Amino acid sequence: MKHNFGAGPCILPQEVFQEASRSVVDFNGLSILEVSHRHKDFVAVMDEATDLVKKALNVPEGYSVIFLQGGASLGFLISALNMMRETKKASYINTGTWAKKAMTEAKKVGFEVIEAASSADTNFNYIPKNFQIDSASDYLHFTSNNTIFGTQFKEMPKTSLPLVCDMSSDIFSREINVSDFDLIYAGAQKNMGPAGTTLYIVKDEILGKSTSDFMPTYLDLKTHAEKDSMFNTPPVFPVYASMLNLRNLMKTGGVRGAQERNEAKANLIYNEIDNNPLFEGTVAKEDRSNMNVTFLMKDDSRVDEFNALWQENNLVGLKGHRSVGGYRASMYNALPIESVQVLVDLMKDFSNKG
């Protein structure tokens, strides 16, 4: 058995892989890869996927759920264009790579981007707490979980501005109050399904209000809300696999159940990091991510030895991002706690050998 701690694409439950693979061969007499997105059988898939998102996150009335292509990288652009109003100012909380990329896209479409807060001073190893938000901004944007640096907002920012969130790497991992947000977007490939589709949850009252002079039809969320995600051929297979995964989520306790399991996994590995003399965490304890655990080895002379150990024991994806170094254990919803226990046991054994 491989223990997949990779930061992406996501790990999914085996039963989801199995059912999805069967449908690649035979979905309704045709492969899911060739069925028309206008066929009633796939329309039912899209409807169920949309309904499951609403049920899983308790999405209130007055919000649309949309599945698009393009990943969060296109979401940086789509969110900015759709939220542009009269001031053309936008406030962003800078917590690292993905937040900076979102800021770049907002600038490209004509926003004056205001950095409301930043943790750049210590290489993004904490979540800023004191925000200086320009009240004239059209919205406040933040990234809920930082996959590279291993930080996570434990409490969502409080603001009177419209709130926009890139929730790509922790959506469905914990309970949220959707009504706090005007727009949530999330690439599928962490906790929802295969890369290729991006989820948007958007408050209906903000649709069609953009003041941007540049608004291609495809980039207007109103277009897709009115067409039930069928304005153009949707990413059929990623939506289908996401639907299967959301079914599995609801069968296994919903988002609350996932949150409990994720907290147990995080507590297990962080406890080992804090008590093992050979390792140390890289993130302020109060801001540690439950999805992406970043840590270092204190004795550089033993790095190669530890790397050989975890690789020999069928762990994959544990190498840290070059921006941080060390190790990164990504623990998305489908990673079982048994895999985390294997890593923790290896860390214990390795320390005891020293």
C-alpha positions as CSV (number, residue, x, y, z in Angstrom):
1,M,0.0,0.0,0.0
2,K,1.3,3.5,-0.9
3,H,0.7,6.2,1.6
4,N,0.1,9.3,-0.5
5,F,1.1,12.6,1.3
6,G,1.4,14.5,-2.0
7,A,0.1,18.1,-2.2
8,G,-1.8,17.4,-5.3
9,P,-3.5,15.9,-7.3
10,C,-5.7,14.7,-4.6
11,I,-6.1,11.3,-3.0
12,L,-9.6,9.9,-3.3
13,P,-11.3,6.9,-1.6
14,Q,-10.7,3.6,-3.3
15,E,-14.4,3.0,-4.0
16,V,-14.6,6.3,-5.8
17,F,-11.6,5.3,-8.0
18,Q,-13.3,1.9,-8.7
19,E,-16.7,3.3,-9.6
20,A,-15.2,6.0,-11.8
21,S,-13.0,3.5,-13.6
22,R,-16.0,1.3,-14.3
23,S,-17.8,4.3,-15.8
24,V,-14.8,5.0,-18.1
25,V,-15.7,1.7,-19.7
26,D,-19.4,1.8,-19.3
27,F,-21.4,4.6,-17.9
28,N,-24.7,4.2,-19.7
29,G,-23.7,2.0,-22.5
30,L,-21.2,4.6,-23.4
31,S,-18.1,5.7,-21.6
32,I,-18.4,8.7,-19.3
33,L,-15.7,10.2,-21.5
34,E,-17.9,10.1,-24.6
35,V,-21.4,10.7,-23.3
36,S,-23.0,14.0,-24.4
37,H,-23.2,16.6,-21.7
38,R,-26.7,17.3,-22.9
39,H,-27.8,13.7,-22.3
40,K,-30.2,13.3,-19.5
41,D,-27.9,10.9,-17.7
42,F,-25.1,13.5,-17.4
43,V,-27.5,16.3,-16.7
44,A,-28.6,14.1,-13.7
45,V,-24.9,13.9,-12.7
46,M,-24.5,17.7,-12.8
47,D,-27.7,18.2,-10.9
48,E,-26.6,15.7,-8.2
49,A,-23.1,17.2,-7.9
50,T,-24.6,20.7,-7.5
51,D,-27.1,19.4,-4.9
52,L,-24.5,17.5,-3.0
53,V,-22.3,20.7,-2.7
54,K,-25.3,22.5,-1.3
55,K,-26.1,19.8,1.2
56,A,-22.5,19.2,2.3
57,L,-21.9,22.9,3.0
58,N,-25.4,23.9,3.9
59,V,-25.4,26.5,1.1
60,P,-28.3,28.9,1.8
61,E,-30.9,30.1,-0.7
62,G,-29.7,32.9,-2.9
63,Y,-26.4,31.2,-3.9
64,S,-25.5,29.5,-7.2
65,V,-23.2,26.5,-7.4
66,I,-21.2,26.4,-10.7
67,F,-18.6,23.9,-12.1
68,L,-16.1,25.4,-14.5
69,Q,-12.7,24.7,-16.0
70,G,-9.5,26.6,-15.5
71,G,-8.5,25.9,-11.9
72,A,-8.0,28.5,-9.2
73,S,-5.5,30.2,-11.5
74,L,-8.4,31.3,-13.7
75,G,-10.4,31.8,-10.5
76,F,-8.0,34.6,-9.6
77,L,-9.1,36.4,-12.7
78,I,-12.8,35.5,-12.7
79,S,-13.2,36.6,-9.0
80,A,-11.6,39.9,-9.7
81,L,-13.6,40.7,-12.8
82,N,-16.9,39.7,-11.3
83,M,-16.3,41.6,-8.1
84,M,-15.2,44.9,-9.7
85,R,-17.4,47.8,-8.7
86,E,-17.0,51.6,-8.7
87,T,-13.8,52.2,-6.7
88,K,-11.7,49.6,-8.5
89,K,-9.8,49.0,-5.3
90,A,-9.4,45.5,-3.9
91,S,-8.0,44.4,-0.5
92,Y,-6.0,41.2,-0.3
93,I,-4.5,39.3,2.6
94,N,-1.1,38.1,1.5
95,T,-0.3,34.7,3.0
96,G,2.0,33.4,0.3
97,T,2.3,32.1,-3.2
98,W,-1.3,31.7,-4.2
99,A,-2.4,34.9,-2.6
100,K,0.3,36.8,-4.4
101,K,-0.8,35.2,-7.7
102,A,-4.4,36.3,-7.1
103,M,-3.1,39.9,-6.4
104,T,-1.2,39.9,-9.7
105,E,-4.3,38.9,-11.7
106,A,-6.4,41.6,-10.0
107,K,-3.8,44.2,-10.9
108,K,-3.9,43.0,-14.5
109,V,-7.6,43.7,-14.9
110,G,-7.3,47.2,-13.5
111,F,-7.6,47.0,-9.7
112,E,-5.6,49.1,-7.3
113,V,-4.6,46.2,-5.1
114,I,-4.2,47.0,-1.4
115,E,-2.3,44.6,0.8
116,A,-4.5,44.5,3.9
117,A,-2.0,42.3,5.8
118,S,1.0,40.1,5.0
119,S,3.1,37.4,6.7
120,A,6.0,37.9,4.2
121,D,8.2,39.2,7.0
122,T,8.8,35.6,8.3
123,N,8.4,33.7,5.0
124,F,4.7,33.3,5.5
125,N,4.8,31.0,8.5
126,Y,1.8,32.6,10.3
127,I,-1.6,34.0,9.5
128,P,-1.7,37.8,9.9
129,K,-4.1,38.9,12.7
130,N,-4.3,42.7,12.3
131,F,-5.8,43.8,9.1
132,Q,-5.8,47.3,7.6
133,I,-8.7,47.1,5.3
134,D,-9.5,50.0,3.0
135,S,-13.3,50.5,3.5
136,A,-13.6,51.8,0.0
137,S,-12.4,48.5,-1.4
138,D,-14.8,46.5,-3.6
139,Y,-14.0,43.3,-1.7
140,L,-11.6,41.5,0.6
141,H,-9.9,38.4,-0.7
142,F,-8.0,35.7,1.2
143,T,-6.7,32.2,0.7
144,S,-8.1,29.9,3.4
145,N,-5.3,27.4,3.4
146,N,-1.7,27.7,2.1
147,T,-0.5,24.4,0.7
148,I,3.1,25.5,0.4
149,F,3.8,27.1,3.7
150,G,1.4,25.1,5.8
151,T,-0.8,27.8,7.3
152,Q,-4.6,27.9,7.6
153,F,-7.1,30.5,8.7
154,K,-8.8,29.0,11.8
155,E,-11.2,31.9,11.9
156,M,-12.4,33.7,8.8
157,P,-11.7,37.4,8.5
158,K,-14.4,39.7,9.8
159,T,-15.3,42.6,7.5
160,S,-18.2,44.7,6.2
161,L,-16.8,44.3,2.7
162,P,-17.9,41.6,0.3
163,L,-15.7,38.6,1.2
164,V,-14.0,36.4,-1.5
165,C,-12.1,33.2,-0.7
166,D,-9.9,30.8,-2.6
167,M,-10.7,27.7,-0.7
168,S,-9.0,25.2,-3.1
169,S,-7.1,23.2,-0.6
170,D,-9.4,22.9,2.4
171,I,-13.0,23.0,1.0
172,F,-15.1,20.2,2.4
173,S,-12.5,19.6,5.1
174,R,-14.3,21.6,7.8
175,E,-17.6,23.3,8.4
176,I,-17.9,26.9,7.2
177,N,-20.7,29.4,7.1
178,V,-21.3,30.0,3.4
179,S,-23.5,33.1,4.1
180,D,-20.3,34.9,5.3
181,F,-19.0,34.9,1.7
182,D,-20.0,36.6,-1.5
183,L,-17.8,34.3,-3.6
184,I,-15.9,31.1,-2.9
185,Y,-13.9,29.3,-5.5
186,A,-11.9,26.1,-5.3
187,G,-10.0,23.9,-7.7
188,A,-11.2,20.3,-7.4
189,Q,-7.8,18.6,-7.1
190,K,-7.3,18.7,-3.4
191,N,-10.5,17.5,-1.6
192,M,-13.1,17.1,-4.3
193,G,-12.0,15.3,-7.4
194,P,-9.6,15.1,-10.3
195,A,-8.0,18.3,-11.7
196,G,-10.1,19.8,-14.5
197,T,-13.0,21.4,-12.8
198,T,-13.3,24.3,-10.4
199,L,-16.2,24.9,-8.0
200,Y,-17.7,28.4,-7.6
201,I,-20.3,29.2,-4.9
202,V,-21.5,32.7,-5.6
203,K,-24.1,35.0,-4.0
204,D,-26.8,35.6,-6.7
205,E,-27.1,39.3,-5.9
206,I,-23.5,40.0,-7.0
207,L,-24.0,38.5,-10.4
208,G,-24.0,40.8,-13.4
209,K,-22.8,43.8,-11.3
210,S,-19.3,44.1,-12.6
211,T,-18.1,47.5,-13.8
212,S,-15.2,46.1,-15.8
213,D,-14.9,47.2,-19.4
214,F,-13.4,43.8,-20.1
215,M,-15.8,41.0,-19.4
216,P,-15.7,38.1,-21.9
217,T,-18.9,36.1,-21.9
218,Y,-17.1,33.0,-20.5
219,L,-15.6,34.9,-17.6
220,D,-18.9,36.3,-16.4
221,L,-20.3,34.0,-13.7
222,K,-23.8,35.2,-14.5
223,T,-23.4,33.4,-17.8
224,H,-22.8,30.1,-16.1
225,A,-25.3,30.5,-13.3
226,E,-28.0,31.1,-15.9
227,K,-27.0,28.0,-17.9
228,D,-26.5,25.6,-14.9
229,S,-22.8,25.1,-15.7
230,M,-23.7,24.1,-19.3
231,F,-22.8,27.2,-21.2
232,N,-20.1,25.2,-22.9
233,T,-19.2,21.5,-22.7
234,P,-18.3,21.1,-19.0
235,P,-15.4,19.0,-17.7
236,V,-17.6,15.8,-17.7
237,F,-15.3,13.3,-16.1
238,P,-14.0,15.6,-13.3
239,V,-17.6,16.6,-12.4
240,Y,-18.7,13.0,-12.4
241,A,-15.8,11.9,-10.2
242,S,-16.4,14.9,-7.9
243,M,-20.0,13.8,-7.6
244,L,-18.9,10.3,-6.6
245,N,-16.6,11.7,-4.0
246,L,-19.3,14.0,-2.6
247,R,-21.6,11.0,-2.3
248,N,-18.9,9.2,-0.3
249,L,-18.4,12.3,1.9
250,M,-22.0,12.4,2.8
251,K,-22.1,8.6,3.5
252,T,-19.1,9.0,5.9
253,G,-20.4,11.7,8.2
254,G,-20.5,14.7,5.8
255,V,-18.2,17.7,6.4
256,R,-18.5,17.4,10.1
257,G,-17.2,13.8,10.0
258,A,-14.4,14.9,7.7
259,Q,-13.4,17.7,10.1
260,E,-13.3,15.3,13.0
261,R,-11.1,12.9,11.1
262,N,-8.8,15.7,9.9
263,E,-8.4,17.1,13.4
264,A,-7.4,13.7,14.6
265,K,-4.8,13.3,11.9
266,A,-3.4,16.7,12.5
267,N,-3.2,16.2,16.3
268,L,-1.4,12.9,15.7
269,I,1.4,14.2,13.5
270,Y,1.8,17.6,15.2
271,N,2.1,15.9,18.6
272,E,5.0,13.8,17.2
273,I,6.7,16.8,15.6
274,D,6.5,18.7,18.9
275,N,7.8,15.9,21.0
276,N,10.4,14.4,18.7
277,P,13.9,15.9,19.3
278,L,14.9,15.5,15.6
279,F,12.0,17.5,14.1
280,E,10.5,20.9,14.3
281,G,7.4,22.5,12.8
282,T,7.8,25.6,10.5
283,V,4.5,27.3,11.4
284,A,3.1,29.3,14.3
285,K,1.2,26.7,16.3
286,E,-2.1,28.5,16.3
287,D,-2.0,28.8,12.5
288,R,-1.0,25.3,11.6
289,S,-2.8,23.8,8.7
290,N,-4.8,20.5,9.1
291,M,-4.3,19.9,5.4
292,N,-0.5,20.5,4.8
293,V,1.9,19.9,7.6
294,T,5.3,21.4,7.1
295,F,8.3,20.4,9.2
296,L,12.1,20.3,9.2
297,M,14.8,18.0,10.5
298,K,17.1,19.6,13.0
299,D,20.1,17.5,12.1
300,D,21.0,18.0,8.4
301,S,23.5,15.2,8.5
302,R,20.6,12.6,8.9
303,V,18.3,13.9,6.1
304,D,19.4,11.3,3.5
305,E,19.0,8.5,6.0
306,F,15.4,9.6,6.9
307,N,14.5,10.1,3.2
308,A,15.6,6.6,2.4
309,L,13.5,5.3,5.3
310,W,10.2,6.8,4.4
311,Q,10.7,6.0,0.7
312,E,11.4,2.3,1.6
313,N,8.2,2.2,3.6
314,N,5.9,3.2,0.7
315,L,5.4,6.9,1.6
316,V,5.2,9.2,-1.3
317,G,5.0,13.0,-1.7
318,L,6.7,13.9,1.6
319,K,9.4,16.2,0.2
320,G,8.8,19.8,1.2
321,H,8.3,22.6,-1.3
322,R,11.5,24.4,-2.3
323,S,10.1,27.6,-0.7
324,V,10.2,26.0,2.8
325,G,12.4,22.9,2.4
326,G,12.2,19.9,4.8
327,Y,9.0,17.9,4.6
328,R,5.4,18.5,3.8
329,A,2.7,15.9,4.7
330,S,-0.5,16.7,2.9
331,M,-3.4,15.1,4.6
332,Y,-6.5,15.7,2.5
333,N,-9.9,14.1,3.4
334,A,-9.3,10.7,1.8
335,L,-5.9,10.1,3.5
336,P,-6.6,7.5,6.3
337,I,-5.3,8.1,9.8
338,E,-3.5,4.7,9.4
339,S,-1.2,6.4,6.9
340,V,-0.4,9.2,9.3
341,Q,0.3,6.6,12.0
342,V,2.8,4.9,9.6
343,L,4.7,8.2,9.2
344,V,4.6,9.0,13.0
345,D,5.9,5.5,13.8
346,L,8.8,6.0,11.3
347,M,9.6,9.3,12.9
348,K,9.6,7.7,16.4
349,D,11.8,4.8,15.3
350,F,14.2,7.1,13.5
351,S,14.6,9.2,16.6
352,N,15.1,6.2,18.8
353,K,17.9,4.9,16.5
354,G,19.8,8.2,17.0
